[in-house]
Amino acid sequence: MARRKTLTYSMSFLDVISCGFGAVVLFYTIISAQAGLYRIKESSDLSAESRRLEQEVLDGYKHLAELRNALESTEDRTVRAAGLSREMLEKLRMTEEELARYEHDTLARRDSLERLKADLKSLEESTRRLKEAAPPESGESRVPIIDKQQLVTLRVDGRRVLVLVDSSASMLDETLVNIIRLRNMAPERRIASSKWQQAVNTVEWVASRLPDTTQFQIYAFDTAARPLVEGSAGRWLSVKDAGQIELALQALRRTAPTGGSSLQNAFAVIRTLDPAPDNVILVTDGLPTQGDKPPLMRTLVTMEQREDLMQQAIKSLPPSPPPFSTVLLPMEGDPSAPIYFWRLARSTGGGFLSPAKDWP
């Protein structure tokens, strides 16, 4: 019997090789599984980080929108502030020009006013000497006794008396600096100004001396004229009705001076009343600053322009105007006002009064 041939690789060797290969496969399988878990964890961390970054981006967009809105609001406020700044600078410039103009007019006309005062003093001295030289009549004293009320050259009689009260800003004070300062204050402060209170007291003084048989009307005017008794425009009120006078005076006490003045619009009231007044009492402080319509451009009104406006207002009166009696509460920088109102009183047969500060 032939012997079996011996093989180099036996079954045991193959088993060993197979086990080794299986061990390697198992090792790689375990490593692959661990790597998968690591990748899953890393992917989860990356996803969380991505979500966090996305949230930060969203928050950034939100804050960016808020910042843009805040920037737009700031820009709007900046534009408004710049506009207000330009407006205030323009007002300041106009105020400075106005003050400079009035100061120039005051200096330019001060000599003329001093000459007028000197002429008036000379006339008063001449009148005094003439009275002293005149022989007294028999049985009469050389120096007459004059009642204080006789010194007031105001006519308060008549069947129909029209009172025109200037309620413009210049009625706040005598000096231009105080007028500019007061016209921007609260209405209560403007009403309490001493010059305006003197004007109110003057109207009360006139109203208290109107005869019982008289019809009256009281208008306040600045750039426009309006009756103090609401709803009474164009018609006369009776002095016998004391309630009407009190209503008018109460409305005047509540009026706060403001704006410019238009004598032309004030004089236009005469034509609206039927029958026409037979006596007009004007309480004012100077020449007008506006005609019947506001100017197209707001500019500083010079003294020459105010004189032209005064002449236009006088020309607007009816052909046969009623007597005009003027109570002038003067302000500085307006030396021509007494001349014009005195001429108006003389030409119409009225009176002219420039009272002291403590009158009436």
C-alpha positions as a Markdown table, in Angstrom:
| # | Residue | x | y | z |
|---|---|---|---|---|
| 1 | Met | 0.0 | 0.0 | 0.0 |
| 2 | Ala | 1.4 | 3.3 | -1.0 |
| 3 | Arg | 2.1 | 5.9 | 1.7 |
| 4 | Arg | -0.1 | 9.2 | 1.9 |
| 5 | Lys | 1.7 | 12.2 | 0.5 |
| 6 | Thr | 2.4 | 14.7 | 3.2 |
| 7 | Leu | 0.8 | 18.3 | 2.6 |
| 8 | Thr | 2.6 | 21.4 | 3.6 |
| 9 | Tyr | -0.6 | 23.2 | 4.7 |
| 10 | Ser | -2.7 | 21.2 | 7.0 |
| 11 | Met | -6.3 | 21.9 | 8.3 |
| 12 | Ser | -4.9 | 23.2 | 11.5 |
| 13 | Phe | -2.9 | 25.8 | 9.7 |
| 14 | Leu | -6.0 | 26.9 | 7.7 |
| 15 | Asp | -8.0 | 27.2 | 10.9 |
| 16 | Val | -5.3 | 29.4 | 12.4 |
| 17 | Ile | -5.3 | 31.6 | 9.3 |
| 18 | Ser | -9.1 | 31.8 | 9.3 |
| 19 | Cys | -9.2 | 32.8 | 13.0 |
| 20 | Gly | -6.6 | 35.5 | 12.4 |
| 21 | Phe | -8.5 | 36.9 | 9.4 |
| 22 | Gly | -11.7 | 36.8 | 11.5 |
| 23 | Ala | -9.9 | 38.6 | 14.3 |
| 24 | Val | -8.7 | 41.3 | 11.9 |
| 25 | Val | -12.2 | 41.7 | 10.4 |
| 26 | Leu | -13.7 | 42.0 | 13.9 |
| 27 | Phe | -11.1 | 44.5 | 14.8 |
| 28 | Tyr | -11.8 | 46.7 | 11.8 |
| 29 | Thr | -15.6 | 46.3 | 12.5 |
| 30 | Ile | -15.1 | 47.5 | 16.0 |
| 31 | Ile | -13.0 | 50.4 | 14.9 |
| 32 | Ser | -15.5 | 51.3 | 12.2 |
| 33 | Ala | -18.3 | 51.3 | 14.7 |
| 34 | Gln | -16.4 | 53.6 | 17.1 |
| 35 | Ala | -15.6 | 55.9 | 14.2 |
| 36 | Gly | -19.2 | 56.0 | 13.3 |
| 37 | Leu | -20.2 | 56.9 | 16.8 |
| 38 | Tyr | -17.6 | 59.7 | 16.9 |
| 39 | Arg | -18.8 | 61.0 | 13.5 |
| 40 | Ile | -22.4 | 61.0 | 14.8 |
| 41 | Lys | -21.4 | 62.9 | 17.9 |
| 42 | Glu | -19.2 | 65.3 | 16.0 |
| 43 | Ser | -22.0 | 65.9 | 13.5 |
| 44 | Ser | -24.4 | 66.5 | 16.4 |
| 45 | Asp | -22.0 | 69.1 | 17.9 |
| 46 | Leu | -21.6 | 70.7 | 14.5 |
| 47 | Ser | -25.3 | 70.9 | 14.0 |
| 48 | Ala | -25.8 | 72.5 | 17.4 |
| 49 | Glu | -23.0 | 74.9 | 16.6 |
| 50 | Ser | -24.6 | 75.7 | 13.3 |
| 51 | Arg | -28.0 | 76.3 | 14.9 |
| 52 | Arg | -26.3 | 78.6 | 17.4 |
| 53 | Leu | -24.6 | 80.5 | 14.7 |
| 54 | Glu | -27.8 | 80.8 | 12.7 |
| 55 | Gln | -29.6 | 82.2 | 15.8 |
| 56 | Glu | -26.8 | 84.7 | 16.3 |
| 57 | Val | -27.1 | 85.7 | 12.7 |
| 58 | Leu | -30.9 | 86.1 | 13.1 |
| 59 | Asp | -30.3 | 88.1 | 16.3 |
| 60 | Gly | -27.7 | 90.2 | 14.4 |
| 61 | Tyr | -30.2 | 90.9 | 11.6 |
| 62 | Lys | -32.8 | 91.9 | 14.2 |
| 63 | His | -30.4 | 94.2 | 16.0 |
| 64 | Leu | -29.3 | 95.6 | 12.6 |
| 65 | Ala | -32.9 | 96.5 | 11.8 |
| 66 | Glu | -33.3 | 98.2 | 15.2 |
| 67 | Leu | -30.0 | 100.1 | 14.6 |
| 68 | Arg | -31.2 | 101.1 | 11.2 |
| 69 | Asn | -34.5 | 102.4 | 12.6 |
| 70 | Ala | -32.6 | 104.2 | 15.4 |
| 71 | Leu | -30.3 | 105.7 | 12.8 |
| 72 | Glu | -33.2 | 106.9 | 10.6 |
| 73 | Ser | -34.9 | 108.4 | 13.7 |
| 74 | Thr | -31.6 | 110.1 | 14.6 |
| 75 | Glu | -31.2 | 111.4 | 11.1 |
| 76 | Asp | -34.8 | 112.7 | 11.2 |
| 77 | Arg | -34.2 | 114.5 | 14.5 |
| 78 | Thr | -31.0 | 115.9 | 13.1 |
| 79 | Val | -32.8 | 117.3 | 10.1 |
| 80 | Arg | -35.5 | 118.8 | 12.2 |
| 81 | Ala | -32.9 | 120.2 | 14.6 |
| 82 | Ala | -31.0 | 121.7 | 11.7 |
| 83 | Gly | -34.3 | 123.2 | 10.4 |
| 84 | Leu | -35.1 | 124.7 | 13.8 |
| 85 | Ser | -31.6 | 125.9 | 14.1 |
| 86 | Arg | -31.8 | 127.7 | 10.8 |
| 87 | Glu | -35.2 | 129.2 | 11.7 |
| 88 | Met | -33.9 | 130.4 | 15.1 |
| 89 | Leu | -30.8 | 131.9 | 13.4 |
| 90 | Glu | -33.1 | 133.7 | 10.9 |
| 91 | Lys | -35.3 | 135.0 | 13.7 |
| 92 | Leu | -32.2 | 136.1 | 15.6 |
| 93 | Arg | -30.9 | 137.9 | 12.5 |
| 94 | Met | -34.2 | 139.6 | 11.9 |
| 95 | Thr | -34.4 | 140.6 | 15.5 |
| 96 | Glu | -30.9 | 142.0 | 15.4 |
| 97 | Glu | -31.7 | 143.9 | 12.2 |
| 98 | Glu | -34.9 | 145.2 | 13.8 |
| 99 | Leu | -33.0 | 146.4 | 16.9 |
| 100 | Ala | -30.3 | 148.0 | 14.8 |
| 101 | Arg | -32.9 | 149.7 | 12.6 |
| 102 | Tyr | -34.8 | 151.1 | 15.6 |
| 103 | Glu | -31.6 | 152.2 | 17.3 |
| 104 | His | -30.6 | 154.0 | 14.2 |
| 105 | Asp | -34.0 | 155.6 | 13.8 |
| 106 | Thr | -33.9 | 156.6 | 17.5 |
| 107 | Leu | -30.5 | 158.2 | 17.2 |
| 108 | Ala | -31.4 | 159.9 | 13.9 |
| 109 | Arg | -34.6 | 161.4 | 15.2 |
| 110 | Arg | -33.6 | 162.2 | 18.8 |
| 111 | Asp | -32.3 | 165.6 | 17.8 |
| 112 | Ser | -35.6 | 166.3 | 16.0 |
| 113 | Leu | -37.6 | 165.3 | 19.0 |
| 114 | Glu | -35.4 | 167.5 | 21.3 |
| 115 | Arg | -36.0 | 170.4 | 19.0 |
| 116 | Leu | -39.7 | 169.8 | 19.1 |
| 117 | Lys | -39.6 | 169.7 | 22.9 |
| 118 | Ala | -37.6 | 172.9 | 23.0 |
| 119 | Asp | -40.2 | 174.6 | 20.7 |
| 120 | Leu | -43.0 | 173.4 | 22.8 |
| 121 | Lys | -41.3 | 174.7 | 26.0 |
| 122 | Ser | -40.8 | 178.0 | 24.3 |
| 123 | Leu | -44.5 | 178.2 | 23.3 |
| 124 | Glu | -45.6 | 177.3 | 26.8 |
| 125 | Glu | -43.3 | 180.0 | 28.2 |
| 126 | Ser | -44.7 | 182.5 | 25.7 |
| 127 | Thr | -48.3 | 181.5 | 26.6 |
| 128 | Arg | -47.5 | 181.9 | 30.3 |
| 129 | Arg | -46.0 | 185.4 | 29.8 |
| 130 | Leu | -49.1 | 186.4 | 27.7 |
| 131 | Lys | -51.4 | 185.3 | 30.5 |
| 132 | Glu | -49.5 | 187.1 | 33.1 |
| 133 | Ala | -49.5 | 190.3 | 31.0 |
| 134 | Ala | -53.2 | 190.1 | 30.2 |
| 135 | Pro | -55.3 | 192.3 | 32.7 |
| 136 | Pro | -57.7 | 190.3 | 34.8 |
| 137 | Glu | -61.4 | 191.0 | 34.3 |
| 138 | Ser | -63.3 | 192.8 | 37.0 |
| 139 | Gly | -64.3 | 190.6 | 39.9 |
| 140 | Glu | -62.2 | 187.7 | 38.7 |
| 141 | Ser | -59.0 | 186.2 | 39.9 |
| 142 | Arg | -55.8 | 186.6 | 37.8 |
| 143 | Val | -55.1 | 182.8 | 37.9 |
| 144 | Pro | -58.1 | 180.7 | 36.9 |
| 145 | Ile | -58.9 | 177.5 | 38.7 |
| 146 | Ile | -59.0 | 174.6 | 36.3 |
| 147 | Asp | -60.7 | 171.3 | 37.0 |
| 148 | Lys | -58.3 | 168.3 | 36.5 |
| 149 | Gln | -60.8 | 166.6 | 34.1 |
| 150 | Gln | -60.9 | 169.7 | 31.9 |
| 151 | Leu | -57.2 | 169.1 | 31.1 |
| 152 | Val | -58.2 | 165.9 | 29.3 |
| 153 | Thr | -59.0 | 166.9 | 25.7 |
| 154 | Leu | -61.1 | 163.9 | 24.9 |
| 155 | Arg | -64.6 | 164.1 | 23.7 |
| 156 | Val | -66.7 | 161.2 | 25.2 |
| 157 | Asp | -70.0 | 162.6 | 24.2 |
| 158 | Gly | -72.1 | 161.9 | 21.1 |
| 159 | Arg | -75.0 | 159.8 | 20.0 |
| 160 | Arg | -72.8 | 157.1 | 18.6 |
| 161 | Val | -69.2 | 156.6 | 20.0 |
| 162 | Leu | -66.8 | 154.2 | 18.5 |
| 163 | Val | -63.7 | 153.1 | 20.6 |
| 164 | Leu | -60.8 | 151.6 | 18.7 |
| 165 | Val | -58.1 | 149.9 | 20.9 |
| 166 | Asp | -54.7 | 148.9 | 19.6 |
| 167 | Ser | -53.9 | 145.4 | 20.8 |
| 168 | Ser | -50.7 | 144.9 | 18.8 |
| 169 | Ala | -47.4 | 143.7 | 20.4 |
| 170 | Ser | -46.1 | 147.2 | 20.7 |
| 171 | Met | -48.7 | 147.9 | 23.4 |
| 172 | Leu | -46.7 | 145.8 | 25.8 |
| 173 | Asp | -44.0 | 148.3 | 26.7 |
| 174 | Glu | -42.4 | 151.6 | 25.8 |
| 175 | Thr | -39.0 | 150.3 | 24.9 |
| 176 | Leu | -38.3 | 148.0 | 21.9 |
| 177 | Val | -36.1 | 145.6 | 23.9 |
| 178 | Asn | -38.9 | 144.9 | 26.4 |
| 179 | Ile | -41.5 | 144.6 | 23.6 |
| 180 | Ile | -39.4 | 142.0 | 21.8 |
| 181 | Arg | -38.9 | 140.2 | 25.2 |
| 182 | Leu | -42.5 | 140.3 | 26.3 |
| 183 | Arg | -44.1 | 139.3 | 22.9 |
| 184 | Asn | -42.7 | 135.8 | 23.3 |
| 185 | Met | -44.0 | 135.3 | 26.8 |
| 186 | Ala | -47.2 | 133.6 | 28.0 |
| 187 | Pro | -50.6 | 135.5 | 27.4 |
| 188 | Glu | -51.0 | 136.0 | 31.2 |
| 189 | Arg | -47.6 | 137.8 | 31.3 |
| 190 | Arg | -48.5 | 140.0 | 28.3 |
| 191 | Ile | -51.9 | 140.9 | 29.8 |
| 192 | Ala | -50.2 | 142.0 | 33.0 |
| 193 | Ser | -47.8 | 144.4 | 31.4 |
| 194 | Ser | -48.1 | 148.0 | 32.7 |
| 195 | Lys | -48.6 | 149.7 | 29.4 |
| 196 | Trp | -51.4 | 147.4 | 28.3 |
| 197 | Gln | -53.0 | 147.8 | 31.7 |
| 198 | Gln | -52.9 | 151.6 | 31.2 |
| 199 | Ala | -54.7 | 151.1 | 27.8 |
| 200 | Val | -57.3 | 148.9 | 29.5 |
| 201 | Asn | -57.8 | 151.5 | 32.2 |
| 202 | Thr | -58.1 | 154.3 | 29.6 |
| 203 | Val | -61.0 | 152.4 | 27.9 |
| 204 | Glu | -62.7 | 151.9 | 31.2 |
| 205 | Trp | -62.3 | 155.6 | 31.9 |
| 206 | Val | -64.0 | 156.4 | 28.6 |
| 207 | Ala | -66.8 | 153.9 | 29.1 |
| 208 | Ser | -67.6 | 155.2 | 32.6 |
| 209 | Arg | -68.1 | 158.7 | 31.1 |
| 210 | Leu | -70.4 | 157.9 | 28.2 |
| 211 | Pro | -73.8 | 159.5 | 28.5 |
| 212 | Asp | -76.8 | 157.2 | 29.1 |
| 213 | Thr | -78.3 | 158.3 | 25.8 |
| 214 | Thr | -75.3 | 157.2 | 23.8 |
| 215 | Gln | -74.8 | 154.1 | 21.7 |
| 216 | Phe | -71.3 | 152.7 | 21.6 |
| 217 | Gln | -69.1 | 150.0 | 20.1 |
| 218 | Ile | -65.6 | 148.9 | 21.1 |
| 219 | Tyr | -63.3 | 147.2 | 18.7 |
| 220 | Ala | -59.8 | 145.8 | 19.4 |
| 221 | Phe | -57.4 | 145.7 | 16.5 |
| 222 | Asp | -53.9 | 144.4 | 15.6 |
| 223 | Thr | -53.6 | 143.4 | 11.9 |
| 224 | Ala | -57.4 | 142.9 | 11.9 |
| 225 | Ala | -60.3 | 144.6 | 13.8 |
| 226 | Arg | -62.8 | 142.6 | 15.9 |
| 227 | Pro | -65.6 | 143.7 | 18.3 |
| 228 | Leu | -65.0 | 142.9 | 21.9 |
| 229 | Val | -68.7 | 141.9 | 22.4 |
| 230 | Glu | -68.9 | 138.7 | 20.4 |
| 231 | Gly | -71.6 | 138.7 | 17.7 |
| 232 | Ser | -72.0 | 142.5 | 17.7 |
| 233 | Ala | -70.1 | 143.3 | 14.6 |
| 234 | Gly | -71.6 | 146.1 | 12.5 |
| 235 | Arg | -74.3 | 147.1 | 15.1 |
| 236 | Trp | -74.4 | 149.6 | 18.0 |
| 237 | Leu | -74.8 | 148.7 | 21.6 |
| 238 | Ser | -76.7 | 150.8 | 24.2 |
| 239 | Val | -74.9 | 152.4 | 27.2 |
| 240 | Lys | -78.1 | 151.9 | 29.2 |
| 241 | Asp | -77.4 | 148.2 | 29.0 |
| 242 | Ala | -74.6 | 148.1 | 31.6 |
| 243 | Gly | -74.1 | 144.4 | 30.9 |
| 244 | Gln | -72.9 | 145.1 | 27.3 |
| 245 | Ile | -70.3 | 147.5 | 28.6 |
| 246 | Glu | -69.1 | 145.0 | 31.2 |
| 247 | Leu | -68.9 | 142.2 | 28.5 |
| 248 | Ala | -66.7 | 144.4 | 26.3 |
| 249 | Leu | -64.5 | 145.4 | 29.2 |
| 250 | Gln | -64.1 | 141.8 | 30.4 |
| 251 | Ala | -63.1 | 140.7 | 26.8 |
| 252 | Leu | -60.6 | 143.5 | 26.7 |
| 253 | Arg | -59.1 | 142.4 | 30.1 |
| 254 | Arg | -58.6 | 138.9 | 28.6 |
| 255 | Thr | -56.9 | 140.2 | 25.4 |
| 256 | Ala | -53.2 | 139.6 | 25.2 |
| 257 | Pro | -51.4 | 142.0 | 22.8 |
| 258 | Thr | -49.7 | 140.4 | 19.8 |
| 259 | Gly | -48.8 | 140.9 | 16.2 |
| 260 | Gly | -48.5 | 144.0 | 14.1 |
| 261 | Ser | -51.0 | 146.9 | 13.7 |
| 262 | Ser | -53.2 | 148.0 | 10.8 |
| 263 | Leu | -54.9 | 151.3 | 11.2 |
| 264 | Gln | -56.4 | 150.9 | 7.7 |
| 265 | Asn | -58.3 | 147.8 | 8.8 |
| 266 | Ala | -59.3 | 149.6 | 12.1 |
| 267 | Phe | -60.6 | 152.6 | 10.2 |
| 268 | Ala | -62.6 | 150.3 | 7.9 |
| 269 | Val | -64.9 | 149.6 | 10.9 |
| 270 | Ile | -66.4 | 153.1 | 10.4 |
| 271 | Arg | -67.9 | 152.1 | 7.1 |
| 272 | Thr | -69.4 | 148.9 | 8.6 |
| 273 | Leu | -71.5 | 150.7 | 11.2 |
| 274 | Asp | -74.9 | 152.1 | 10.2 |
| 275 | Pro | -75.6 | 154.8 | 11.1 |
| 276 | Ala | -72.0 | 156.0 | 11.0 |
| 277 | Pro | -70.3 | 157.1 | 14.3 |
| 278 | Asp | -70.2 | 160.8 | 15.3 |
| 279 | Asn | -67.2 | 160.4 | 17.6 |
| 280 | Val | -64.2 | 158.0 | 17.4 |
| 281 | Ile | -61.8 | 157.5 | 20.3 |
| 282 | Leu | -58.5 | 155.8 | 19.3 |
| 283 | Val | -56.2 | 154.3 | 21.9 |
| 284 | Thr | -52.9 | 153.4 | 20.3 |
| 285 | Asp | -49.1 | 153.9 | 20.7 |
| 286 | Gly | -47.7 | 154.8 | 17.3 |
| 287 | Leu | -47.8 | 154.5 | 13.5 |
| 288 | Pro | -49.1 | 151.3 | 11.9 |
| 289 | Thr | -46.8 | 148.5 | 10.7 |
| 290 | Gln | -49.1 | 147.0 | 8.0 |
| 291 | Gly | -51.7 | 148.0 | 5.4 |
| 292 | Asp | -55.0 | 146.4 | 4.7 |
| 293 | Lys | -53.2 | 143.2 | 3.7 |
| 294 | Pro | -50.1 | 141.4 | 5.0 |
| 295 | Pro | -46.9 | 141.9 | 3.0 |
| 296 | Leu | -45.8 | 139.2 | 0.6 |
| 297 | Met | -42.5 | 139.0 | 2.3 |
| 298 | Arg | -41.8 | 139.5 | 6.0 |
| 299 | Thr | -39.3 | 142.4 | 6.3 |
| 300 | Leu | -38.4 | 145.1 | 8.8 |
| 301 | Val | -40.7 | 148.1 | 8.5 |
| 302 | Thr | -38.8 | 151.3 | 8.3 |
| 303 | Met | -40.0 | 154.7 | 9.7 |
| 304 | Glu | -40.7 | 156.0 | 6.2 |
| 305 | Gln | -42.8 | 152.9 | 5.4 |
| 306 | Arg | -44.8 | 153.4 | 8.6 |
| 307 | Glu | -45.5 | 157.0 | 7.7 |
| 308 | Asp | -46.7 | 155.9 | 4.3 |
| 309 | Leu | -49.0 | 153.3 | 5.9 |
| 310 | Met | -50.4 | 156.1 | 8.2 |
| 311 | Gln | -51.1 | 158.3 | 5.2 |
| 312 | Gln | -52.8 | 155.4 | 3.4 |
| 313 | Ala | -55.0 | 154.8 | 6.5 |
| 314 | Ile | -56.0 | 158.4 | 6.6 |
| 315 | Lys | -56.9 | 158.4 | 2.9 |
| 316 | Ser | -59.1 | 155.3 | 3.6 |
| 317 | Leu | -61.4 | 157.3 | 5.9 |
| 318 | Pro | -64.8 | 158.4 | 4.6 |
| 319 | Pro | -65.0 | 161.8 | 2.8 |
| 320 | Ser | -66.4 | 163.5 | 5.9 |
| 321 | Pro | -64.8 | 161.5 | 8.8 |
| 322 | Pro | -66.2 | 161.9 | 12.3 |
| 323 | Pro | -64.1 | 163.6 | 15.0 |
| 324 | Phe | -61.1 | 161.6 | 16.0 |
| 325 | Ser | -59.7 | 161.8 | 19.6 |
| 326 | Thr | -56.5 | 159.9 | 20.1 |
| 327 | Val | -55.0 | 158.7 | 23.4 |
| 328 | Leu | -51.3 | 158.1 | 22.5 |
| 329 | Leu | -49.2 | 155.8 | 24.8 |
| 330 | Pro | -45.9 | 156.5 | 23.0 |
| 331 | Met | -43.0 | 154.1 | 22.5 |
| 332 | Glu | -39.4 | 154.9 | 21.7 |
| 333 | Gly | -38.2 | 155.2 | 18.1 |
| 334 | Asp | -41.6 | 156.6 | 16.8 |
| 335 | Pro | -41.2 | 160.4 | 17.1 |
| 336 | Ser | -43.5 | 161.1 | 14.1 |
| 337 | Ala | -46.6 | 159.5 | 15.7 |
| 338 | Pro | -47.6 | 162.6 | 17.8 |
| 339 | Ile | -47.5 | 164.8 | 14.8 |
| 340 | Tyr | -49.7 | 162.6 | 12.6 |
| 341 | Phe | -52.3 | 161.9 | 15.3 |
| 342 | Trp | -52.4 | 165.6 | 16.3 |
| 343 | Arg | -53.0 | 166.5 | 12.7 |
| 344 | Leu | -55.8 | 163.9 | 12.5 |
| 345 | Ala | -57.4 | 165.4 | 15.6 |
| 346 | Arg | -57.2 | 169.0 | 14.2 |
| 347 | Ser | -58.5 | 168.1 | 10.7 |
| 348 | Thr | -61.5 | 166.2 | 12.1 |
| 349 | Gly | -62.3 | 168.4 | 15.1 |
| 350 | Gly | -61.3 | 165.8 | 17.7 |
| 351 | Gly | -58.7 | 165.8 | 20.5 |
| 352 | Phe | -55.3 | 164.6 | 21.2 |
| 353 | Leu | -53.9 | 163.3 | 24.5 |
| 354 | Ser | -50.5 | 161.8 | 25.4 |
| 355 | Pro | -51.0 | 161.0 | 29.2 |
| 356 | Ala | -48.6 | 160.4 | 32.0 |
| 357 | Lys | -47.9 | 156.8 | 33.1 |
| 358 | Asp | -50.2 | 157.2 | 36.1 |
| 359 | Trp | -53.2 | 158.3 | 34.1 |
| 360 | Pro | -56.1 | 157.7 | 34.4 |
